[in-house]
Amino acid sequence: ISSVTDLQILFDKKYWMDTKITVDKTPELYNYFTNQLNIKEFTPDDFARKVTDDFFITKTDSWMIKFYEFLNGKQESLWRSGNKKDQGALRQKAIIRLNNGEHSKPFDSNDKPIVFLPLKKQNLAYTTVSPKVLQSKGAMGFIKEKLGIREPNLFDNIKNHIIPLYKTNKVNVSQKTHLEHFQLILEVFSKSSDNFKDEIVELLRDNKIKFIHSVNAMS
């Protein structure tokens, strides 16, 4: 995936053994180099731990596609979920190229996705994966099937675009719009699984959210 120049930058090594020298193809030579000469072999996990977020920004879309295709193979250890000790080294790194060209981590600190697949009609300002890096079955398979990144749904609309409107000191939402928001939340809540219901309740319980319109009965 990375060029010799990339490897020199990441690992501060000037010279590299030919990639044809492997434990499968040339076992005697491989063992001599690694066991007798103590030449270290750098693995994909070493790359994943060493690579920085800024590194990915410098790469082309075609490079990112090949990178996702590589991760879509037998490389689950690099991005798997789990506790801090067992989690893949890439899971909390900015490996996702966004529609605006920037990069993002795929998950927040609670291991929930914070990016979405691109919508055909981009009506709302969701943080979405660049369609340019989803141009192969392998790349899409990694992002969608392996990481579980999906298109935004009505719950995401509530979380990302409705709730923030009620998170200001002075809520500037008309009564008609407020009722529409209220009806949408009730509709989504009634059709959601228990997990989504709990998330909606948690969103509205935030003491910074001023979601209920009220009047002073004494005035």
Contacts in CASP RR format, 6 or more apart in sequence:
PFRMAT RR
TARGET T0000
AUTHOR 0000-0000-0000
METHOD contacts of the structure
MODEL  1
ISSVTDLQILFDKKYWMDTKITVDKTPELYNYFTNQLNIKEFTPDDFARK
VTDDFFITKTDSWMIKFYEFLNGKQESLWRSGNKKDQGALRQKAIIRLNN
GEHSKPFDSNDKPIVFLPLKKQNLAYTTVSPKVLQSKGAMGFIKEKLGIR
EPNLFDNIKNHIIPLYKTNKVNVSQKTHLEHFQLILEVFSKSSDNFKDEI
VELLRDNKIKFIHSVNAMS
1 47 0 8 1.000
1 63 0 8 1.000
1 66 0 8 1.000
1 67 0 8 1.000
1 70 0 8 1.000
2 10 0 8 1.000
2 47 0 8 1.000
4 16 0 8 1.000
6 55 0 8 1.000
7 13 0 8 1.000
7 16 0 8 1.000
7 42 0 8 1.000
8 14 0 8 1.000
10 47 0 8 1.000
10 50 0 8 1.000
10 51 0 8 1.000
10 55 0 8 1.000
11 42 0 8 1.000
11 46 0 8 1.000
11 50 0 8 1.000
17 33 0 8 1.000
17 39 0 8 1.000
20 26 0 8 1.000
21 29 0 8 1.000
21 30 0 8 1.000
21 33 0 8 1.000
22 30 0 8 1.000
23 30 0 8 1.000
23 31 0 8 1.000
33 39 0 8 1.000
34 40 0 8 1.000
34 41 0 8 1.000
44 70 0 8 1.000
44 75 0 8 1.000
44 78 0 8 1.000
45 77 0 8 1.000
45 78 0 8 1.000
45 89 0 8 1.000
48 78 0 8 1.000
48 88 0 8 1.000
48 89 0 8 1.000
48 90 0 8 1.000
48 93 0 8 1.000
49 89 0 8 1.000
51 90 0 8 1.000
51 93 0 8 1.000
52 93 0 8 1.000
53 93 0 8 1.000
53 94 0 8 1.000
53 103 0 8 1.000
56 64 0 8 1.000
56 93 0 8 1.000
56 94 0 8 1.000
56 95 0 8 1.000
56 97 0 8 1.000
56 103 0 8 1.000
57 102 0 8 1.000
57 103 0 8 1.000
59 67 0 8 1.000
61 97 0 8 1.000
61 130 0 8 1.000
61 132 0 8 1.000
61 133 0 8 1.000
64 97 0 8 1.000
64 133 0 8 1.000
64 139 0 8 1.000
65 133 0 8 1.000
65 135 0 8 1.000
65 136 0 8 1.000
65 139 0 8 1.000
67 95 0 8 1.000
68 133 0 8 1.000
68 136 0 8 1.000
68 138 0 8 1.000
68 139 0 8 1.000
68 141 0 8 1.000
68 142 0 8 1.000
68 143 0 8 1.000
69 136 0 8 1.000
69 138 0 8 1.000
69 139 0 8 1.000
69 142 0 8 1.000
71 78 0 8 1.000
71 79 0 8 1.000
71 90 0 8 1.000
71 142 0 8 1.000
71 146 0 8 1.000
72 138 0 8 1.000
72 139 0 8 1.000
72 141 0 8 1.000
72 142 0 8 1.000
72 146 0 8 1.000
73 142 0 8 1.000
76 146 0 8 1.000
77 88 0 8 1.000
78 88 0 8 1.000
78 89 0 8 1.000
78 90 0 8 1.000
79 88 0 8 1.000
79 90 0 8 1.000
79 91 0 8 1.000
79 95 0 8 1.000
79 146 0 8 1.000
79 147 0 8 1.000
80 86 0 8 1.000
80 87 0 8 1.000
80 88 0 8 1.000
80 91 0 8 1.000
81 87 0 8 1.000
81 88 0 8 1.000
81 91 0 8 1.000
81 111 0 8 1.000
82 88 0 8 1.000
82 111 0 8 1.000
91 105 0 8 1.000
91 106 0 8 1.000
91 107 0 8 1.000
91 111 0 8 1.000
92 105 0 8 1.000
92 107 0 8 1.000
93 105 0 8 1.000
94 103 0 8 1.000
94 104 0 8 1.000
94 105 0 8 1.000
95 103 0 8 1.000
95 105 0 8 1.000
95 106 0 8 1.000
96 103 0 8 1.000
96 104 0 8 1.000
96 105 0 8 1.000
96 106 0 8 1.000
96 115 0 8 1.000
96 129 0 8 1.000
96 143 0 8 1.000
96 149 0 8 1.000
97 103 0 8 1.000
97 129 0 8 1.000
97 130 0 8 1.000
97 132 0 8 1.000
97 133 0 8 1.000
98 104 0 8 1.000
98 115 0 8 1.000
98 127 0 8 1.000
98 128 0 8 1.000
98 129 0 8 1.000
98 130 0 8 1.000
99 118 0 8 1.000
99 122 0 8 1.000
99 128 0 8 1.000
99 129 0 8 1.000
99 130 0 8 1.000
99 131 0 8 1.000
101 130 0 8 1.000
104 114 0 8 1.000
104 115 0 8 1.000
104 127 0 8 1.000
105 114 0 8 1.000
106 113 0 8 1.000
106 114 0 8 1.000
106 115 0 8 1.000
106 147 0 8 1.000
106 149 0 8 1.000
107 113 0 8 1.000
107 114 0 8 1.000
108 114 0 8 1.000
113 147 0 8 1.000
113 148 0 8 1.000
113 149 0 8 1.000
113 150 0 8 1.000
114 127 0 8 1.000
115 127 0 8 1.000
115 128 0 8 1.000
115 129 0 8 1.000
115 149 0 8 1.000
116 126 0 8 1.000
116 127 0 8 1.000
116 128 0 8 1.000
116 129 0 8 1.000
116 149 0 8 1.000
116 150 0 8 1.000
116 151 0 8 1.000
116 152 0 8 1.000
116 156 0 8 1.000
117 128 0 8 1.000
117 129 0 8 1.000
117 134 0 8 1.000
117 143 0 8 1.000
117 144 0 8 1.000
117 149 0 8 1.000
117 150 0 8 1.000
117 151 0 8 1.000
118 128 0 8 1.000
118 129 0 8 1.000
118 130 0 8 1.000
118 131 0 8 1.000
118 134 0 8 1.000
118 151 0 8 1.000
119 126 0 8 1.000
119 128 0 8 1.000
119 151 0 8 1.000
119 152 0 8 1.000
122 128 0 8 1.000
124 152 0 8 1.000
124 157 0 8 1.000
124 160 0 8 1.000
124 161 0 8 1.000
125 161 0 8 1.000
126 152 0 8 1.000
126 156 0 8 1.000
126 160 0 8 1.000
129 143 0 8 1.000
129 149 0 8 1.000
133 139 0 8 1.000
134 140 0 8 1.000
134 143 0 8 1.000
143 149 0 8 1.000
144 150 0 8 1.000
152 160 0 8 1.000
154 184 0 8 1.000
154 187 0 8 1.000
154 188 0 8 1.000
155 188 0 8 1.000
155 192 0 8 1.000
155 196 0 8 1.000
155 199 0 8 1.000
155 200 0 8 1.000
157 184 0 8 1.000
158 184 0 8 1.000
158 185 0 8 1.000
158 188 0 8 1.000
158 200 0 8 1.000
158 203 0 8 1.000
159 199 0 8 1.000
159 203 0 8 1.000
162 181 0 8 1.000
162 184 0 8 1.000
162 185 0 8 1.000
163 203 0 8 1.000
163 204 0 8 1.000
163 209 0 8 1.000
163 211 0 8 1.000
165 171 0 8 1.000
165 172 0 8 1.000
165 173 0 8 1.000
165 181 0 8 1.000
166 173 0 8 1.000
166 209 0 8 1.000
166 210 0 8 1.000
166 211 0 8 1.000
167 206 0 8 1.000
167 208 0 8 1.000
167 209 0 8 1.000
167 210 0 8 1.000
168 210 0 8 1.000
171 210 0 8 1.000
173 181 0 8 1.000
175 213 0 8 1.000
178 213 0 8 1.000
185 200 0 8 1.000
185 204 0 8 1.000
188 196 0 8 1.000
188 200 0 8 1.000
189 196 0 8 1.000
189 197 0 8 1.000
189 200 0 8 1.000
192 200 0 8 1.000
203 209 0 8 1.000
204 211 0 8 1.000
END
